[in-house]
Each structure stands twice: as C-alpha cells, then as structure tokens.
Amino acid sequence: MVRIMIAALGVLLVGWGAVPATAQTELLCGERAKVVAGLEKGYEETPTSMGLASNGAVVEVLASPKGTFTIILTQPNGLSCLMAAGDNWEDLPHKIVNQRNGV
C-alpha cells in the first residue's frame, strides 16, 4: 500500500510539474499548497500535527480517518517534500503531567 501511495503521489506531483524529470526518482517535492491539496483530494489526509525543525523547516503529519498518513517537510521557501507515507496511523492519547511532581 505504501508503494501505491508513493507512486500515486509521484504522479500527482509530476502532473503539477513540481520537479524536473531528472529529480523525479530522487525526491517527491512541490509547492506546499498543491501537495496538501493533492493529499486531501486523493487520500482524505489533512494536517494533524506539526513541528519546527532546527534548520527552520516545518515537519507535518497529514492523516486520514482511514489511517493513511504522509509526513512532509516544508522548507522556508514553501517547497514541500514527501518524507514518508503509510497505513495504520494512530493518534496517541496526550499524557497529562502533574506540574508539581512531573508525573
């Protein structure tokens, strides 16, 4: 399933003209808005969590109610690249920390 998702995303990105032909096999990248829209349309994935990397890039997890997920890395210039994709994503419950004793 992961290979199917990566191949489909590759077709979407190539269709958008996101990467030159020589780079298509190396990384799947494109304008963030188009990448997110393609994942939402094709897999019903929407952003669920994000964080700022030490190099200024934003790491995002997009997931669907069906459990598919994609992790993208977006550079400050708006270019997003696929880092991973798969099935069986599960959100874990947030642990409540007691501020007094750290438990």
N, CA, C and O atoms as a MOPAC input file, in Angstrom:
PM7 MOZYME 1SCF
protein

 N      0.81900 1    -1.19400 1     0.00000 1
 C      0.00000 1     0.00000 1     0.00000 1
 C      0.86500 1     1.26200 1     0.00000 1
 O      0.54400 1     2.24100 1    -0.67400 1
 N      1.96100 1     1.23200 1     0.75800 1
 C      2.84000 1     2.39800 1     0.81000 1
 C      3.39600 1     2.70700 1    -0.57000 1
 O      3.45100 1     3.87000 1    -0.97100 1
 N      3.80700 1     1.68300 1    -1.29800 1
 C      4.34800 1     1.89800 1    -2.64300 1
 C      3.30000 1     2.48500 1    -3.57200 1
 O      3.61100 1     3.32400 1    -4.41700 1
 N      2.06400 1     2.04700 1    -3.41500 1
 C      0.97600 1     2.58000 1    -4.23700 1
 C      0.78500 1     4.06300 1    -3.92400 1
 O      0.61700 1     4.87700 1    -4.83300 1
 N      0.81200 1     4.41300 1    -2.63300 1
 C      0.63100 1     5.80900 1    -2.24500 1
 C      1.77500 1     6.67500 1    -2.76500 1
 O      1.54400 1     7.77300 1    -3.27200 1
 N      2.99700 1     6.19000 1    -2.64100 1
 C      4.14300 1     6.96100 1    -3.11200 1
 C      4.07700 1     7.12900 1    -4.62500 1
 O      4.34000 1     8.21200 1    -5.14700 1
 N      3.72900 1     6.06000 1    -5.32300 1
 C      3.62300 1     6.14700 1    -6.77900 1
 C      2.52400 1     7.12400 1    -7.17900 1
 O      2.70500 1     7.92200 1    -8.09900 1
 N      1.37900 1     7.06500 1    -6.48800 1
 C      0.27600 1     7.97000 1    -6.80800 1
 C      0.65800 1     9.41200 1    -6.51900 1
 O      0.34800 1    10.30700 1    -7.30600 1
 N      1.33600 1     9.64500 1    -5.38600 1
 C      1.76700 1    10.99700 1    -5.07500 1
 C      2.77600 1    11.48200 1    -6.10900 1
 O      2.76800 1    12.65200 1    -6.49400 1
 N      3.63200 1    10.58800 1    -6.55000 1
 C      4.59600 1    10.94200 1    -7.58900 1
 C      3.90900 1    11.37100 1    -8.86100 1
 O      4.32400 1    12.33500 1    -9.50500 1
 N      2.85400 1    10.65500 1    -9.23100 1
 C      2.09200 1    11.01100 1   -10.42900 1
 C      1.44900 1    12.38000 1   -10.24300 1
 O      1.46400 1    13.20200 1   -11.15900 1
 N      0.88300 1    12.63000 1    -9.05900 1
 C      0.27200 1    13.93100 1    -8.79200 1
 C      1.30100 1    15.04600 1    -8.89500 1
 O      1.05000 1    16.06700 1    -9.53400 1
 N      2.45500 1    14.85600 1    -8.27000 1
 C      3.47500 1    15.90200 1    -8.28300 1
 C      4.03800 1    16.12500 1    -9.68000 1
 O      4.27500 1    17.26300 1   -10.08600 1
 N      4.25000 1    15.04000 1   -10.41200 1
 C      4.75800 1    15.17700 1   -11.78000 1
 C      3.72100 1    15.88200 1   -12.63500 1
 O      4.06100 1    16.71300 1   -13.47700 1
 N      2.44200 1    15.54500 1   -12.41500 1
 C      1.36700 1    16.20200 1   -13.14900 1
 C      1.32600 1    17.69500 1   -12.89300 1
 O      0.92600 1    18.46900 1   -13.76200 1
 N      1.73300 1    18.09700 1   -11.71900 1
 C      1.76900 1    19.51300 1   -11.38800 1
 C      3.03500 1    20.17400 1   -11.92000 1
 O      3.17800 1    21.39500 1   -11.84600 1
 N      3.95400 1    19.37200 1   -12.45600 1
 C      5.22300 1    19.92900 1   -12.91800 1
 C      6.09300 1    20.36200 1   -11.75300 1
 O      6.85800 1    21.32000 1   -11.86200 1
 N      5.97500 1    19.65000 1   -10.63300 1
 C      6.65300 1    20.07100 1    -9.41400 1
 C      8.15400 1    19.85400 1    -9.45200 1
 O      8.90500 1    20.63100 1    -8.86300 1
 N      8.60200 1    18.81600 1   -10.13300 1
 C     10.02600 1    18.52400 1   -10.13500 1
 C     10.48400 1    18.22800 1   -11.54800 1
 O      9.71200 1    17.70400 1   -12.35100 1
 N     11.72500 1    18.55500 1   -11.86500 1
 C     12.23500 1    18.21800 1   -13.18900 1
 C     12.34900 1    16.71000 1   -13.35900 1
 O     12.45800 1    15.98000 1   -12.37300 1
 N     12.32700 1    16.24100 1   -14.59400 1
 C     12.33700 1    14.80400 1   -14.87800 1
 C     13.52200 1    14.09700 1   -14.24400 1
 O     13.38100 1    12.95800 1   -13.80100 1
 N     14.68000 1    14.73100 1   -14.18400 1
 C     15.86000 1    14.06600 1   -13.62600 1
 C     15.76600 1    13.89100 1   -12.12500 1
 O     16.45300 1    13.03200 1   -11.57400 1
 N     14.94000 1    14.67600 1   -11.43900 1
 C     14.84600 1    14.58400 1    -9.98800 1
 C     13.64600 1    13.78300 1    -9.51900 1
 O     13.48900 1    13.56000 1    -8.31900 1
 N     12.80000 1    13.34600 1   -10.43500 1
 C     11.57400 1    12.67500 1   -10.04300 1
 C     11.82000 1    11.40500 1    -9.24800 1
 O     11.02200 1    11.07700 1    -8.37000 1
 N     12.87900 1    10.69200 1    -9.51700 1
 C     13.12500 1     9.45800 1    -8.79600 1
 C     13.83800 1     9.70200 1    -7.47300 1
 O     13.90300 1     8.80000 1    -6.63800 1
 N     14.37100 1    10.89500 1    -7.26300 1
 C     15.10200 1    11.18600 1    -6.04100 1
 C     14.17400 1    11.66100 1    -4.91700 1
 O     14.16700 1    11.06500 1    -3.84000 1
 N     13.41500 1    12.69000 1    -5.14000 1
 C     12.51800 1    13.24500 1    -4.13900 1
 C     11.19900 1    13.63400 1    -4.78700 1
 O     11.15700 1    14.03700 1    -5.95000 1
 N     10.13000 1    13.50600 1    -4.02200 1
 C      8.82600 1    13.96300 1    -4.48700 1
 C      8.55100 1    15.28300 1    -3.78900 1
 O      8.24200 1    15.30700 1    -2.59700 1
 N      8.66000 1    16.36500 1    -4.51600 1
 C      8.53400 1    17.70100 1    -3.93600 1
 C      7.60100 1    18.56300 1    -4.76700 1
 O      7.36900 1    18.28800 1    -5.94500 1
 N      7.07100 1    19.60100 1    -4.15000 1
 C      6.22700 1    20.55000 1    -4.85500 1
 C      5.83900 1    21.67900 1    -3.94100 1
 O      6.21300 1    21.69800 1    -2.76800 1
 N      5.08500 1    22.62500 1    -4.47600 1
 C      4.58200 1    23.73500 1    -3.68500 1
 C      3.68300 1    23.18300 1    -2.57700 1
 O      2.83300 1    22.33400 1    -2.84400 1
 N      3.85700 1    23.64900 1    -1.35000 1
 C      3.14500 1    23.08100 1    -0.20800 1
 C      1.63700 1    23.03000 1    -0.42700 1
 O      1.01300 1    22.00000 1    -0.17200 1
 N      1.05100 1    24.11300 1    -0.88900 1
 C     -0.40000 1    24.16500 1    -1.06900 1
 C     -0.87600 1    23.06500 1    -2.01500 1
 O     -1.92000 1    22.45400 1    -1.78200 1
 N     -0.12100 1    22.81200 1    -3.07300 1
 C     -0.51100 1    21.77700 1    -4.02900 1
 C     -0.31600 1    20.37400 1    -3.44900 1
 O     -1.13400 1    19.48600 1    -3.68700 1
 N      0.74800 1    20.17500 1    -2.70200 1
 C      0.99300 1    18.87400 1    -2.08400 1
 C     -0.12900 1    18.55100 1    -1.09600 1
 O     -0.69000 1    17.45500 1    -1.12100 1
 N     -0.45100 1    19.51400 1    -0.22500 1
 C     -1.50800 1    19.30000 1     0.76700 1
 C     -2.85200 1    19.07900 1     0.08700 1
 O     -3.60600 1    18.19200 1     0.48900 1
 N     -3.16600 1    19.87000 1    -0.93900 1
 C     -4.43500 1    19.70500 1    -1.66300 1
 C     -4.50500 1    18.33300 1    -2.33000 1
 O     -5.55800 1    17.69700 1    -2.32200 1
 N     -3.39900 1    17.87300 1    -2.90500 1
 C     -3.37600 1    16.55900 1    -3.54300 1
 C     -3.58300 1    15.43600 1    -2.55000 1
 O     -4.28400 1    14.46800 1    -2.84700 1
 N     -2.98200 1    15.54900 1    -1.37100 1
 C     -3.15700 1    14.52300 1    -0.34500 1
 C     -4.57700 1    14.52500 1     0.20900 1
 O     -5.12700 1    13.47000 1     0.52700 1
 N     -5.16600 1    15.70600 1     0.32200 1
 C     -6.54200 1    15.78400 1     0.80100 1
 C     -7.50900 1    15.19800 1    -0.23000 1
 O     -8.42400 1    14.45400 1     0.12100 1
 N     -7.30200 1    15.53600 1    -1.48900 1
 C     -8.18300 1    15.03500 1    -2.54600 1
 C     -7.99600 1    13.53300 1    -2.77200 1
 O     -8.97500 1    12.79700 1    -2.89900 1
 N     -6.76300 1    13.08900 1    -2.82000 1
 C     -6.50000 1    11.69200 1    -3.13900 1
 C     -6.65400 1    10.71500 1    -2.00000 1
 O     -7.00600 1     9.55600 1    -2.21700 1
 N     -6.38700 1    11.17700 1    -0.75700 1
 C     -6.37300 1    10.24800 1     0.37800 1
 C     -7.18500 1    10.72100 1     1.57300 1
 O     -7.23000 1    10.03800 1     2.59600 1
 N     -7.83300 1    11.88800 1     1.46000 1
 C     -8.58700 1    12.48400 1     2.55400 1
 C     -7.68100 1    12.78300 1     3.74900 1
 O     -8.13700 1    12.79100 1     4.89300 1
 N     -6.39800 1    13.03000 1     3.47800 1
 C     -5.45900 1    13.33600 1     4.54400 1
 C     -5.42800 1    14.84000 1     4.78600 1
 O     -5.38700 1    15.63600 1     3.84800 1
 N     -5.44900 1    15.21000 1     6.06000 1
 C     -5.35500 1    16.61000 1     6.45500 1
 C     -4.27600 1    16.73100 1     7.52700 1
 O     -3.96700 1    15.75800 1     8.21500 1
 N     -3.71200 1    17.91100 1     7.66600 1
 C     -2.67000 1    18.08800 1     8.68000 1
 C     -3.20200 1    17.78900 1    10.08400 1
 O     -4.26900 1    18.26400 1    10.47200 1
 N     -2.43800 1    16.99200 1    10.83600 1
 C     -2.84300 1    16.64100 1    12.19900 1
 C     -1.83500 1    17.09900 1    13.24100 1
 O     -2.19800 1    17.32400 1    14.39600 1
 N     -0.58000 1    17.23800 1    12.85000 1
 C      0.43600 1    17.70700 1    13.78600 1
 C      1.59300 1    18.29800 1    13.00000 1
 O      1.78500 1    18.00900 1    11.81900 1
 N      2.35600 1    19.13400 1    13.68900 1
 C      3.47800 1    19.78800 1    13.02800 1
 C      4.50800 1    20.20400 1    14.05400 1
 O      4.21800 1    20.29800 1    15.24700 1
 N      5.71400 1    20.45200 1    13.57600 1
 C      6.78100 1    20.92900 1    14.44000 1
 C      7.81900 1    21.66200 1    13.61600 1
 O      7.91000 1    21.48400 1    12.40100 1
 N      8.59400 1    22.48300 1    14.28600 1
 C      9.63000 1    23.26700 1    13.62900 1
 C     10.97300 1    22.58900 1    13.85000 1
 O     11.39200 1    22.39500 1    14.99200 1
 N     11.65100 1    22.22600 1    12.76400 1
 C     12.96300 1    21.59800 1    12.83100 1
 C     14.02600 1    22.65400 1    13.10900 1
 O     13.79400 1    23.84600 1    12.90500 1
 N     15.16800 1    22.22200 1    13.56700 1
 C     16.23900 1    23.15600 1    13.91900 1
 C     16.76700 1    23.93800 1    12.71300 1
 O     17.37200 1    24.99700 1    12.87800 1
 N     16.53800 1    23.42000 1    11.50300 1
 C     17.00600 1    24.11800 1    10.29800 1
 C     15.96000 1    25.08700 1     9.73300 1
 O     16.16000 1    25.64900 1     8.65700 1
 N     14.85700 1    25.28500 1    10.44200 1
 C     13.82200 1    26.20700 1    10.00300 1
 C     12.72300 1    25.57000 1     9.17500 1
 O     11.74700 1    26.23600 1     8.83000 1
 N     12.86200 1    24.29400 1     8.85000 1
 C     11.83200 1    23.59600 1     8.08300 1
 C     10.68500 1    23.18300 1     9.00500 1
 O     10.87300 1    23.00600 1    10.20900 1
 N      9.50500 1    23.03500 1     8.42600 1
 C      8.33700 1    22.57700 1     9.16300 1
 C      8.08200 1    21.11500 1     8.80100 1
 O      8.00100 1    20.76800 1     7.62300 1
 N      7.95900 1    20.27000 1     9.80700 1
 C      7.64000 1    18.85600 1     9.61900 1
 C      6.16200 1    18.69500 1     9.94300 1
 O      5.70500 1    19.11000 1    11.00800 1
 N      5.41500 1    18.09100 1     9.02200 1
 C      3.97800 1    17.90800 1     9.23400 1
 C      3.57500 1    16.46200 1     9.01400 1
 O      4.11300 1    15.76800 1     8.15200 1
 N      2.61700 1    16.03000 1     9.81200 1
 C      1.97900 1    14.74700 1     9.59300 1
 C      0.57000 1    15.03200 1     9.11000 1
 O     -0.18500 1    15.76000 1     9.75500 1
 N      0.22200 1    14.44800 1     7.96500 1
 C     -1.14000 1    14.52100 1     7.44700 1
 C     -1.71300 1    13.11900 1     7.56100 1
 O     -1.05800 1    12.15000 1     7.17900 1
 N     -2.92200 1    13.00200 1     8.07800 1
 C     -3.51600 1    11.68500 1     8.26700 1
 C     -4.98300 1    11.71700 1     7.86000 1
 O     -5.62100 1    12.77000 1     7.82400 1
 N     -5.49800 1    10.52300 1     7.55300 1
 C     -6.90400 1    10.40000 1     7.17200 1
 C     -7.64300 1     9.59100 1     8.23500 1
 O     -7.01600 1     8.89500 1     9.03300 1
 N     -8.97100 1     9.68100 1     8.24700 1
 C     -9.76000 1     8.86100 1     9.16900 1
 C     -9.56600 1     7.36100 1     8.90700 1
 O     -9.79700 1     6.54300 1     9.79700 1
 N     -9.14600 1     7.00100 1     7.69600 1
 C     -8.93000 1     5.59100 1     7.34700 1
 C     -7.59700 1     5.06700 1     7.87500 1
 O     -7.35600 1     3.86000 1     7.83900 1
 N     -6.72000 1     5.96000 1     8.37100 1
 C     -5.44400 1     5.53500 1     8.92000 1
 C     -4.24900 1     5.72700 1     8.01400 1
 O     -3.12900 1     5.40200 1     8.40600 1
 N     -4.45500 1     6.25400 1     6.79200 1
 C     -3.30000 1     6.53300 1     5.94500 1
 C     -2.62900 1     7.79500 1     6.46300 1
 O     -3.27600 1     8.64000 1     7.08200 1
 N     -1.33100 1     7.92100 1     6.21000 1
 C     -0.62300 1     9.10600 1     6.65000 1
 C      0.51700 1     9.43500 1     5.69800 1
 O      1.02300 1     8.57400 1     4.97800 1
 N      0.90400 1    10.70000 1     5.71700 1
 C      2.05300 1    11.17900 1     4.96600 1
 C      2.79000 1    12.17200 1     5.84300 1
 O      2.17000 1    12.99000 1     6.52300 1
 N      4.11200 1    12.10100 1     5.82900 1
 C      4.94000 1    13.06400 1     6.54000 1
 C      5.65000 1    13.89800 1     5.48100 1
 O      6.32700 1    13.36800 1     4.60000 1
 N      5.48300 1    15.21500 1     5.58400 1
 C      6.14800 1    16.11800 1     4.63900 1
 C      7.06200 1    17.07300 1     5.40000 1
 O      6.85700 1    17.35900 1     6.57900 1
 N      8.06300 1    17.54900 1     4.69500 1
 C      8.99800 1    18.54500 1     5.21800 1
 C      8.90500 1    19.75900 1     4.30700 1
 O      9.12000 1    19.64900 1     3.10000 1
 N      8.58600 1    20.91500 1     4.87600 1
 C      8.43900 1    22.13800 1     4.08400 1
 C      9.54600 1    23.11200 1     4.45000 1
 O      9.70200 1    23.49300 1     5.61000 1
 N     10.30600 1    23.50500 1     3.44500 1
 C     11.38400 1    24.46800 1     3.62200 1
 C     10.79100 1    25.87500 1     3.73800 1
 O      9.65700 1    26.09700 1     3.31400 1
 N     11.53800 1    26.82600 1     4.30500 1
 C     11.03100 1    28.19500 1     4.42400 1
 C     10.59300 1    28.81100 1     3.08800 1
 O      9.76900 1    29.72500 1     3.08100 1
 N     11.12700 1    28.33000 1     1.96000 1
 C     10.73200 1    28.86500 1     0.65300 1
 C      9.40200 1    28.28900 1     0.14600 1
 O      8.96100 1    28.64200 1    -0.94700 1
 N      8.75500 1    27.40400 1     0.92900 1
 C      7.45600 1    26.85200 1     0.55200 1
 C      7.51400 1    25.52000 1    -0.17200 1
 O      6.46800 1    24.93600 1    -0.45800 1
 N      8.71100 1    25.01900 1    -0.47900 1
 C      8.85200 1    23.73900 1    -1.15900 1
 C      8.66900 1    22.60600 1    -0.15500 1
 O      9.37800 1    22.53700 1     0.84900 1
 N      7.70800 1    21.71100 1    -0.43100 1
 C      7.43100 1    20.57500 1     0.44100 1
 C      7.88300 1    19.28600 1    -0.22000 1
 O      7.69600 1    19.09200 1    -1.42100 1
 N      8.47700 1    18.41000 1     0.56800 1
 C      8.93600 1    17.11700 1     0.05800 1
 C      8.36500 1    15.98700 1     0.91000 1
 O      8.27400 1    16.09200 1     2.13300 1
 N      7.98500 1    14.91100 1     0.23600 1
 C      7.47100 1    13.72700 1     0.89800 1
 C      8.60700 1    13.02200 1     1.61900 1
 O      9.63600 1    12.71600 1     1.01600 1
 N      8.42200 1    12.76500 1     2.90300 1
 C      9.43200 1    12.06200 1     3.69400 1
 C      9.03400 1    10.61200 1     3.93500 1
 O      9.88700 1     9.72500 1     3.91500 1
 N      7.74600 1    10.36200 1     4.16200 1
 C      7.26100 1     9.00900 1     4.42300 1
 C      5.75800 1     8.96200 1     4.20300 1
 O      5.07600 1     9.98300 1     4.28900 1
 N      5.25100 1     7.77600 1     3.91900 1
 C      3.81400 1     7.57000 1     3.76500 1
 C      3.49500 1     6.14800 1     4.17200 1
 O      4.33500 1     5.25900 1     4.03100 1
 N      2.28900 1     5.92000 1     4.67600 1
 C      1.94800 1     4.56900 1     5.09000 1
 C      0.51600 1     4.44400 1     5.55700 1
 O     -0.32800 1     5.30000 1     5.29200 1
 N      0.26600 1     3.35500 1     6.25800 1
 C     -1.05800 1     2.99700 1     6.76900 1
 C     -1.00500 1     2.83100 1     8.28600 1
 O      0.06600 1     2.80600 1     8.89200 1
 N     -2.18100 1     2.72000 1     8.87300 1
 C     -2.34900 1     2.41000 1    10.29100 1
 C     -1.84400 1     3.50000 1    11.22700 1
 O     -1.32100 1     3.19900 1    12.30000 1
 N     -1.99600 1     4.77600 1    10.83100 1
 C     -1.64400 1     5.86800 1    11.71700 1
 C     -2.61100 1     5.87700 1    12.89100 1
 O     -3.80900 1     5.64800 1    12.72700 1
 N     -2.08100 1     6.14200 1    14.06500 1
 C     -2.90900 1     6.17600 1    15.26500 1
 C     -2.44600 1     7.32500 1    16.14600 1
 O     -1.26400 1     7.42700 1    16.47600 1
 N     -3.36800 1     8.17700 1    16.52000 1
 C     -3.04300 1     9.24800 1    17.45200 1
 C     -3.03500 1     8.67300 1    18.85700 1
 O     -3.96000 1     7.96100 1    19.24800 1
 N     -2.00700 1     8.97800 1    19.60400 1
 C     -1.90400 1     8.51200 1    20.98000 1
 C     -2.54900 1     9.52900 1    21.90600 1
 O     -2.56200 1    10.72500 1    21.61500 1
 N     -3.08900 1     9.04400 1    23.03100 1
 C     -3.68600 1     9.99200 1    23.97800 1
 C     -2.59400 1    10.87100 1    24.58600 1
 O     -1.47000 1    10.41900 1    24.80700 1
 N     -2.93700 1    12.12400 1    24.85200 1
 C     -1.98500 1    13.03200 1    25.48900 1
 C     -1.86600 1    12.68300 1    26.96300 1
 O     -2.86800 1    12.47300 1    27.64600 1
 N     -0.65500 1    12.62300 1    27.43600 1
 C     -0.39600 1    12.34600 1    28.83900 1
 C     -0.46700 1    13.66600 1    29.60300 1
 O      0.18100 1    14.64400 1    29.23000 1
 N     -1.25000 1    13.68400 1    30.65900 1
 C     -1.36000 1    14.87700 1    31.49700 1
 C     -0.23500 1    14.81400 1    32.52500 1
 O     -0.09100 1    13.82800 1    33.24800 1
 N      0.54700 1    15.86500 1    32.57900 1
 C      1.67600 1    15.92100 1    33.50700 1
 C      1.29900 1    16.78600 1    34.69800 1
 O      0.81300 1    17.90700 1    34.54900 1
 N      1.53400 1    16.23700 1    35.88800 1
 C      1.30700 1    16.98100 1    37.10400 1
 C      2.44100 1    17.99000 1    37.23400 1
 O      3.60700 1    17.60100 1    37.31000 1
 N      2.11900 1    19.27100 1    37.26000 1
 C      3.13400 1    20.31700 1    37.30100 1
 C      3.94500 1    20.31600 1    38.58600 1
 O      5.07500 1    20.80600 1    38.59500 1
 N      3.40000 1    19.77800 1    39.67300 1
 C      4.12100 1    19.78500 1    40.94400 1
 C      5.23200 1    18.76600 1    41.00000 1
 O      6.34700 1    19.08300 1    41.41400 1
 N      4.94400 1    17.54300 1    40.58800 1
 C      5.95900 1    16.49800 1    40.72200 1
 C      6.37900 1    15.88800 1    39.38800 1
 O      7.14200 1    14.92100 1    39.36900 1
 N      5.89700 1    16.43400 1    38.27800 1
 C      6.33100 1    15.95900 1    36.95300 1
 C      5.78200 1    14.61800 1    36.55100 1
 O      6.24900 1    14.04000 1    35.57000 1
 N      4.79800 1    14.09400 1    37.27400 1
 C      4.21600 1    12.77500 1    36.94900 1
 C      2.87600 1    12.97000 1    36.28800 1
 O      2.21500 1    11.99400 1    35.93300 1

